[in-house]
Amino acid sequence: MSLSPDDILNLFRDCGAVLQGHFRLSSGKHSDTYFEKFQVLQHPHYVQQLCGELAKRFRRDSVEVVVGPTTGGVIIAYEVARQLGTRAVYAEREGDRRVLRRGFTLHEGERVLVVDDILTTGGSVREVLEMLEPYRVQVVGVGVLVDRAGGLVDLGVRTEALLQLLVQAWEPQACPLCLRNEPITEPGSRFLQTKPTP
Ligand SMILES: [Zn+2]
């Protein structure tokens, strides 16, 4: 069975993962739409289906290791790797960069696939690509479930998205929802550990 972009969108909607409101995204931009991906990722059955689609796109690329950034990317990397029969390693946050911990290592020339759940500005994936540079691996591509930047983010490598949407996001000073004084939500967990915003 193959999942079309419409199937993917319906799956996210049916799981309650597409939220409408006023959100501060992890990129710092504001948006009226937020993908609460864990509403989908809590269902291993859906994760298996979605990652099966990603695995299919890279089946012929002789992938040896799948790398995903914490937190959602860990689940995606694990399942894509399981379906491709490869290792999975996880890129954890350290300040403003990503690192491999837990004894994970990569070998020069290894064929690496980078995966993540939602691509917004490409920030997390870029951090992973930068982390990979000193390892001198071959990055075969990037695979994401949803590209909410509508294909406008250029990561410099082949990028596959199961669903591509252009969802509006604004710099805070240009946000129409802020202008209307709509209360803002900071979804996700990354903000729990940061300083309170002034
Ligand atoms: Zn705003």
Residues whose N, C-alpha, C, O or C-beta is under 5 A from the ligand:
A	BS01	ZN	H30 P172 C175 L177 C178
